[in-house]
Each structure stands twice: as structure tokens, then as C-alpha cells.
Amino acid sequence: MKVTDYATLIRAANPGPMTLDGTNTWILRAPDSEQSVVVDPGPLLEDHLRAVLEAAGQVAVVLLTHKHLDHSEGAAWFANQAGCGVRAVDPEFRIPTDHAHGLAEGDVITAGDLRVEVLPTPGHTLDSVCFWLPQDGSLLTGDTVLGRGTSVVAYPDGALGPYLDSLDRLRAFANSAADVQRLLPGHGPVVDAPADVLTYYVKHRQDRLNQVRTAVAAGHTTPEAVVEHVYADVDKSLWPAAELSVRAQLDYLG
């Protein structure tokens, strides 16, 4: 499904409590260009990966927003079929495996007239990054910001302090002269009000952190006890994910 002039969405058939409707694989390509960039090929589901291959055409490179398998598991298979490399923060997922194929602050990836800028946003995982398309006004957020609901700080792969810093950075970026028109998330629908959603994310995190502080002060000191107290209004199927965030919050509070 073509979402913008530069971005096409192919959603993997892996819906679930953590993946919402499924993993969003993004094909980025400038209008009238033959080359594309593929972000997060997704899980190792051959039907999905072949659909991405068909839609992507000539692939310049694969980019990963982070290492979680619902985003990265199919990357090596896809890159082999497409005849391209994979760039990621985590060296384990890079193809080839040398340092030059990482992703760092200030990196710019091009394919034809397409320009993709790298914004490190650790927190959900410590290797999380976002990708900015200045020509399109689109910011790809991986699991740092979802299209629906809120994200999990995946302790111990992630950490709350860096996540709060990343949310502040993205909110400042969305409120700057960068003209961020939309967020293209790793799961869920496109976000058409980036600044509002990022403000909500920051407030939600601060509210939850205050609730955890209160719970601990009342004697609920284990992650399980905090979840039962703070997340009583959340479906119990999501409590394992909530416990990851609580562990990150308790680590942050020291």
C-alpha cells in the first residue's frame, strides 16, 4: 500500500498483543527512481518477504530500526535474495559485518534521489534508531513510537533513561523547523499528528513513573506486585510486556 510519494507499506502477517496488526515493512523510493531502501523486512515469513521483494524492485540496502526478531529475522534472507547489504546498529545483523555498515548519528543513506537521515533513539532497545525523510516529511519510528497505544521499554535490552531522552529529542524535532508531517511506525497505522502523539508519550511515561513510585512507597516492591497494582486496568495478556517496562522503571528509580 502506497502511503506517501516516498513510502510504501507491506505489513507482515504476524499480528499479536506486541505486534498489533503485524510488523510494518517500509519500502522507501523517490518518485520515478528505480532504487529503493527497505526498512525492517520483518519476520522470516517467506510470503511476506517475497511480496516485499516484488514491490521493492532494485534494493540499494536494508535498514533495521532495531534488533527485535519481528523486525530483523527476515533481513538476511531478504538481503540474499535482493543482492544487497544490511545496515544496523547491532553488528550481529550487519551484512557485510564490517563496521562501515553500522548506523550512527549524522549518517545519510541515499538511493537515487531518496535521502534518509539517521536519528539514534535508544530506549525501547539500546540499538533503536529512527529514519527521517526530509523530502517527504516522514519520520520512521520503529518501535520507539507506535501507531496505536504506547511502546514497551524492553528491559534489559532497553532502558528508561535513554528512552525518555529519545522521546524528548523526537518531540523537539517534531516541533522544530524540520516539518515532520507524519510518523511511519513499526506497528499500527500512520500517525498524522506527530507533535501531539509525542507529547502524549512523554506524559504517559511520566504518569506511569509516578504511579510506580507511589506503588513502591506503598510496599509493592517486586515487578510482579507493581504490575498488579499499577496495570490493573490493562488486559492481563499484556502484563508480561508491562513487567518489562516496570523492570526498566525500577532500574531507573534505582
TORKOL-4160 file (C-alpha; in steps of 0.2 Angstrom, whole numbers, padded with zeros to 4 digits, m for minus):
254
<pt num="1" X="0000" Y="0000" Z="0000"/>
<pt num="2" X="0007" Y="0017" Z="m0005"/>
<pt num="3" X="0006" Y="0028" Z="0010"/>
<pt num="4" X="0016" Y="0044" Z="0003"/>
<pt num="5" X="0025" Y="0048" Z="m0013"/>
<pt num="6" X="0041" Y="0041" Z="m0005"/>
<pt num="7" X="0034" Y="0027" Z="0006"/>
<pt num="8" X="0025" Y="0010" Z="0003"/>
<pt num="9" X="0019" Y="m0001" Z="0017"/>
<pt num="10" X="0019" Y="m0020" Z="0016"/>
<pt num="11" X="0013" Y="m0027" Z="0033"/>
<pt num="12" X="0018" Y="m0044" Z="0039"/>
<pt num="13" X="0005" Y="m0057" Z="0044"/>
<pt num="14" X="0011" Y="m0058" Z="0062"/>
<pt num="15" X="m0002" Y="m0050" Z="0072"/>
<pt num="16" X="m0002" Y="m0051" Z="0091"/>
<pt num="17" X="m0003" Y="m0041" Z="0108"/>
<pt num="18" X="0015" Y="m0035" Z="0105"/>
<pt num="19" X="0015" Y="m0033" Z="0086"/>
<pt num="20" X="m0003" Y="m0025" Z="0084"/>
<pt num="21" X="m0009" Y="m0028" Z="0066"/>
<pt num="22" X="0009" Y="m0035" Z="0062"/>
<pt num="23" X="0026" Y="m0028" Z="0058"/>
<pt num="24" X="0026" Y="m0014" Z="0046"/>
<pt num="25" X="0040" Y="m0016" Z="0032"/>
<pt num="26" X="0043" Y="0001" Z="0024"/>
<pt num="27" X="0049" Y="0002" Z="0006"/>
<pt num="28" X="0056" Y="0019" Z="0003"/>
<pt num="29" X="0059" Y="0026" Z="m0015"/>
<pt num="30" X="0060" Y="0043" Z="m0023"/>
<pt num="31" X="0047" Y="0046" Z="m0037"/>
<pt num="32" X="0052" Y="0039" Z="m0054"/>
<pt num="33" X="0068" Y="0031" Z="m0046"/>
<pt num="34" X="0072" Y="0013" Z="m0049"/>
<pt num="35" X="0081" Y="0010" Z="m0032"/>
<pt num="36" X="0073" Y="0008" Z="m0016"/>
<pt num="37" X="0078" Y="0006" Z="0003"/>
<pt num="38" X="0069" Y="m0007" Z="0013"/>
<pt num="39" X="0067" Y="m0004" Z="0032"/>
<pt num="40" X="0063" Y="m0019" Z="0043"/>
<pt num="41" X="0060" Y="m0034" Z="0032"/>
<pt num="42" X="0051" Y="m0041" Z="0047"/>
<pt num="43" X="0050" Y="m0060" Z="0052"/>
<pt num="44" X="0056" Y="m0074" Z="0042"/>
<pt num="45" X="0039" Y="m0077" Z="0033"/>
<pt num="46" X="0043" Y="m0081" Z="0015"/>
<pt num="47" X="0026" Y="m0075" Z="0008"/>
<pt num="48" X="0029" Y="m0058" Z="0016"/>
<pt num="49" X="0047" Y="m0056" Z="0011"/>
<pt num="50" X="0043" Y="m0061" Z="m0007"/>
<pt num="51" X="0029" Y="m0048" Z="m0008"/>
<pt num="52" X="0042" Y="m0035" Z="m0002"/>
<pt num="53" X="0054" Y="m0041" Z="m0015"/>
<pt num="54" X="0041" Y="m0039" Z="m0029"/>
<pt num="55" X="0036" Y="m0022" Z="m0023"/>
<pt num="56" X="0054" Y="m0015" Z="m0019"/>
<pt num="57" X="0062" Y="m0019" Z="m0036"/>
<pt num="58" X="0080" Y="m0014" Z="m0036"/>
<pt num="59" X="0085" Y="m0013" Z="m0017"/>
<pt num="60" X="0100" Y="m0002" Z="m0013"/>
<pt num="61" X="0101" Y="m0008" Z="0005"/>
<pt num="62" X="0091" Y="m0014" Z="0020"/>
<pt num="63" X="0090" Y="m0004" Z="0036"/>
<pt num="64" X="0085" Y="m0010" Z="0053"/>
<pt num="65" X="0077" Y="0001" Z="0066"/>
<pt num="66" X="0082" Y="m0012" Z="0080"/>
<pt num="67" X="0086" Y="m0030" Z="0083"/>
<pt num="68" X="0070" Y="m0037" Z="0088"/>
<pt num="69" X="0066" Y="m0053" Z="0078"/>
<pt num="70" X="0049" Y="m0047" Z="0072"/>
<pt num="71" X="0059" Y="m0033" Z="0063"/>
<pt num="72" X="0075" Y="m0041" Z="0059"/>
<pt num="73" X="0073" Y="m0060" Z="0057"/>
<pt num="74" X="0070" Y="m0060" Z="0039"/>
<pt num="75" X="0083" Y="m0047" Z="0035"/>
<pt num="76" X="0097" Y="m0059" Z="0030"/>
<pt num="77" X="0086" Y="m0070" Z="0019"/>
<pt num="78" X="0079" Y="m0054" Z="0011"/>
<pt num="79" X="0096" Y="m0046" Z="0008"/>
<pt num="80" X="0102" Y="m0063" Z="0000"/>
<pt num="81" X="0088" Y="m0063" Z="m0012"/>
<pt num="82" X="0089" Y="m0044" Z="m0016"/>
<pt num="83" X="0108" Y="m0044" Z="m0018"/>
<pt num="84" X="0110" Y="m0030" Z="m0006"/>
<pt num="85" X="0118" Y="m0027" Z="0011"/>
<pt num="86" X="0110" Y="m0024" Z="0029"/>
<pt num="87" X="0114" Y="m0009" Z="0040"/>
<pt num="88" X="0110" Y="m0010" Z="0058"/>
<pt num="89" X="0117" Y="m0003" Z="0074"/>
<pt num="90" X="0120" Y="m0020" Z="0081"/>
<pt num="91" X="0135" Y="m0028" Z="0072"/>
<pt num="92" X="0126" Y="m0045" Z="0073"/>
<pt num="93" X="0114" Y="m0040" Z="0060"/>
<pt num="94" X="0125" Y="m0031" Z="0048"/>
<pt num="95" X="0129" Y="m0038" Z="0030"/>
<pt num="96" X="0143" Y="m0037" Z="0027"/>
<pt num="97" X="0149" Y="m0037" Z="0045"/>
<pt num="98" X="0162" Y="m0024" Z="0045"/>
<pt num="99" X="0160" Y="m0008" Z="0055"/>
<pt num="100" X="0156" Y="0003" Z="0039"/>
<pt num="101" X="0139" Y="m0005" Z="0038"/>
<pt num="102" X="0133" Y="0002" Z="0055"/>
<pt num="103" X="0121" Y="0016" Z="0058"/>
<pt num="104" X="0126" Y="0032" Z="0068"/>
<pt num="105" X="0121" Y="0050" Z="0071"/>
<pt num="106" X="0123" Y="0060" Z="0056"/>
<pt num="107" X="0123" Y="0046" Z="0043"/>
<pt num="108" X="0114" Y="0049" Z="0027"/>
<pt num="109" X="0108" Y="0034" Z="0016"/>
<pt num="110" X="0104" Y="0038" Z="m0002"/>
<pt num="111" X="0096" Y="0028" Z="m0016"/>
<pt num="112" X="0093" Y="0038" Z="m0032"/>
<pt num="113" X="0085" Y="0055" Z="m0026"/>
<pt num="114" X="0080" Y="0047" Z="m0010"/>
<pt num="115" X="0088" Y="0054" Z="0006"/>
<pt num="116" X="0087" Y="0045" Z="0023"/>
<pt num="117" X="0094" Y="0053" Z="0038"/>
<pt num="118" X="0098" Y="0043" Z="0054"/>
<pt num="119" X="0092" Y="0048" Z="0071"/>
<pt num="120" X="0098" Y="0037" Z="0086"/>
<pt num="121" X="0084" Y="0035" Z="0098"/>
<pt num="122" X="0089" Y="0022" Z="0111"/>
<pt num="123" X="0077" Y="0016" Z="0124"/>
<pt num="124" X="0065" Y="0003" Z="0118"/>
<pt num="125" X="0081" Y="m0006" Z="0114"/>
<pt num="126" X="0098" Y="0002" Z="0116"/>
<pt num="127" X="0101" Y="0000" Z="0097"/>
<pt num="128" X="0085" Y="0008" Z="0092"/>
<pt num="129" X="0086" Y="0022" Z="0078"/>
<pt num="130" X="0073" Y="0032" Z="0068"/>
<pt num="131" X="0074" Y="0037" Z="0050"/>
<pt num="132" X="0070" Y="0054" Z="0044"/>
<pt num="133" X="0064" Y="0058" Z="0026"/>
<pt num="134" X="0066" Y="0076" Z="0024"/>
<pt num="135" X="0059" Y="0076" Z="0006"/>
<pt num="136" X="0043" Y="0068" Z="0012"/>
<pt num="137" X="0041" Y="0075" Z="0029"/>
<pt num="138" X="0040" Y="0057" Z="0036"/>
<pt num="139" X="0049" Y="0050" Z="0051"/>
<pt num="140" X="0051" Y="0031" Z="0053"/>
<pt num="141" X="0050" Y="0027" Z="0071"/>
<pt num="142" X="0051" Y="0008" Z="0073"/>
<pt num="143" X="0045" Y="0003" Z="0090"/>
<pt num="144" X="0050" Y="0019" Z="0098"/>
<pt num="145" X="0033" Y="0026" Z="0094"/>
<pt num="146" X="0019" Y="0015" Z="0088"/>
<pt num="147" X="0004" Y="0019" Z="0078"/>
<pt num="148" X="m0008" Y="0014" Z="0092"/>
<pt num="149" X="m0006" Y="0013" Z="0110"/>
<pt num="150" X="0012" Y="0015" Z="0118"/>
<pt num="151" X="0028" Y="0006" Z="0117"/>
<pt num="152" X="0037" Y="m0005" Z="0129"/>
<pt num="153" X="0054" Y="m0002" Z="0136"/>
<pt num="154" X="0061" Y="m0019" Z="0133"/>
<pt num="155" X="0072" Y="m0021" Z="0149"/>
<pt num="156" X="0086" Y="m0027" Z="0149"/>
<pt num="157" X="0088" Y="m0024" Z="0130"/>
<pt num="158" X="0081" Y="m0006" Z="0133"/>
<pt num="159" X="0082" Y="0007" Z="0147"/>
<pt num="160" X="0070" Y="0021" Z="0153"/>
<pt num="161" X="0083" Y="0035" Z="0155"/>
<pt num="162" X="0088" Y="0034" Z="0136"/>
<pt num="163" X="0070" Y="0031" Z="0131"/>
<pt num="164" X="0064" Y="0047" Z="0140"/>
<pt num="165" X="0079" Y="0057" Z="0132"/>
<pt num="166" X="0074" Y="0050" Z="0115"/>
<pt num="167" X="0056" Y="0055" Z="0117"/>
<pt num="168" X="0061" Y="0072" Z="0121"/>
<pt num="169" X="0073" Y="0073" Z="0106"/>
<pt num="170" X="0059" Y="0067" Z="0094"/>
<pt num="171" X="0046" Y="0079" Z="0102"/>
<pt num="172" X="0059" Y="0094" Z="0099"/>
<pt num="173" X="0062" Y="0088" Z="0082"/>
<pt num="174" X="0044" Y="0087" Z="0078"/>
<pt num="175" X="0041" Y="0105" Z="0085"/>
<pt num="176" X="0057" Y="0112" Z="0075"/>
<pt num="177" X="0058" Y="0118" Z="0058"/>
<pt num="178" X="0060" Y="0101" Z="0051"/>
<pt num="179" X="0042" Y="0100" Z="0045"/>
<pt num="180" X="0038" Y="0082" Z="0052"/>
<pt num="181" X="0021" Y="0079" Z="0044"/>
<pt num="182" X="0019" Y="0061" Z="0050"/>
<pt num="183" X="0026" Y="0046" Z="0059"/>
<pt num="184" X="0028" Y="0029" Z="0050"/>
<pt num="185" X="0029" Y="0017" Z="0064"/>
<pt num="186" X="0035" Y="m0001" Z="0066"/>
<pt num="187" X="0017" Y="m0007" Z="0070"/>
<pt num="188" X="0000" Y="0001" Z="0068"/>
<pt num="189" X="m0007" Y="0015" Z="0057"/>
<pt num="190" X="0002" Y="0031" Z="0051"/>
<pt num="191" X="0002" Y="0045" Z="0064"/>
<pt num="192" X="m0004" Y="0061" Z="0057"/>
<pt num="193" X="m0001" Y="0072" Z="0072"/>
<pt num="194" X="0017" Y="0069" Z="0077"/>
<pt num="195" X="0019" Y="0083" Z="0090"/>
<pt num="196" X="0003" Y="0078" Z="0099"/>
<pt num="197" X="0007" Y="0060" Z="0100"/>
<pt num="198" X="0025" Y="0063" Z="0106"/>
<pt num="199" X="0018" Y="0075" Z="0119"/>
<pt num="200" X="0006" Y="0061" Z="0125"/>
<pt num="201" X="0020" Y="0048" Z="0125"/>
<pt num="202" X="0031" Y="0059" Z="0137"/>
<pt num="203" X="0016" Y="0062" Z="0148"/>
<pt num="204" X="0011" Y="0044" Z="0149"/>
<pt num="205" X="0029" Y="0039" Z="0154"/>
<pt num="206" X="0030" Y="0052" Z="0167"/>
<pt num="207" X="0012" Y="0047" Z="0174"/>
<pt num="208" X="0017" Y="0029" Z="0174"/>
<pt num="209" X="0034" Y="0033" Z="0183"/>
<pt num="210" X="0024" Y="0042" Z="0196"/>
<pt num="211" X="0012" Y="0028" Z="0198"/>
<pt num="212" X="0027" Y="0016" Z="0201"/>
<pt num="213" X="0035" Y="0027" Z="0214"/>
<pt num="214" X="0018" Y="0028" Z="0223"/>
<pt num="215" X="0017" Y="0009" Z="0222"/>
<pt num="216" X="0034" Y="0006" Z="0229"/>
<pt num="217" X="0031" Y="0018" Z="0243"/>
<pt num="218" X="0016" Y="0008" Z="0247"/>
<pt num="219" X="0026" Y="m0008" Z="0249"/>
<pt num="220" X="0024" Y="m0015" Z="0231"/>
<pt num="221" X="0042" Y="m0018" Z="0228"/>
<pt num="222" X="0043" Y="m0033" Z="0216"/>
<pt num="223" X="0040" Y="m0030" Z="0197"/>
<pt num="224" X="0025" Y="m0043" Z="0198"/>
<pt num="225" X="0017" Y="m0033" Z="0213"/>
<pt num="226" X="0019" Y="m0016" Z="0204"/>
<pt num="227" X="0011" Y="m0023" Z="0188"/>
<pt num="228" X="m0004" Y="m0030" Z="0198"/>
<pt num="229" X="m0006" Y="m0013" Z="0207"/>
<pt num="230" X="m0002" Y="0000" Z="0193"/>
<pt num="231" X="m0008" Y="m0010" Z="0177"/>
<pt num="232" X="m0024" Y="m0017" Z="0185"/>
<pt num="233" X="m0034" Y="m0008" Z="0171"/>
<pt num="234" X="m0023" Y="m0016" Z="0157"/>
<pt num="235" X="m0028" Y="m0033" Z="0149"/>
<pt num="236" X="m0018" Y="m0047" Z="0158"/>
<pt num="237" X="m0012" Y="m0053" Z="0141"/>
<pt num="238" X="m0001" Y="m0038" Z="0141"/>
<pt num="239" X="0006" Y="m0040" Z="0159"/>
<pt num="240" X="0022" Y="m0049" Z="0153"/>
<pt num="241" X="0026" Y="m0033" Z="0142"/>
<pt num="242" X="0021" Y="m0022" Z="0156"/>
<pt num="243" X="0033" Y="m0031" Z="0168"/>
<pt num="244" X="0047" Y="m0027" Z="0156"/>
<pt num="245" X="0043" Y="m0009" Z="0157"/>
<pt num="246" X="0041" Y="m0010" Z="0176"/>
<pt num="247" X="0058" Y="m0018" Z="0177"/>
<pt num="248" X="0065" Y="m0003" Z="0167"/>
<pt num="249" X="0056" Y="0009" Z="0178"/>
<pt num="250" X="0063" Y="0001" Z="0194"/>
<pt num="251" X="0080" Y="0001" Z="0187"/>
<pt num="252" X="0078" Y="0020" Z="0183"/>
<pt num="253" X="0072" Y="0024" Z="0200"/>
<pt num="254" X="0087" Y="0015" Z="0207"/>
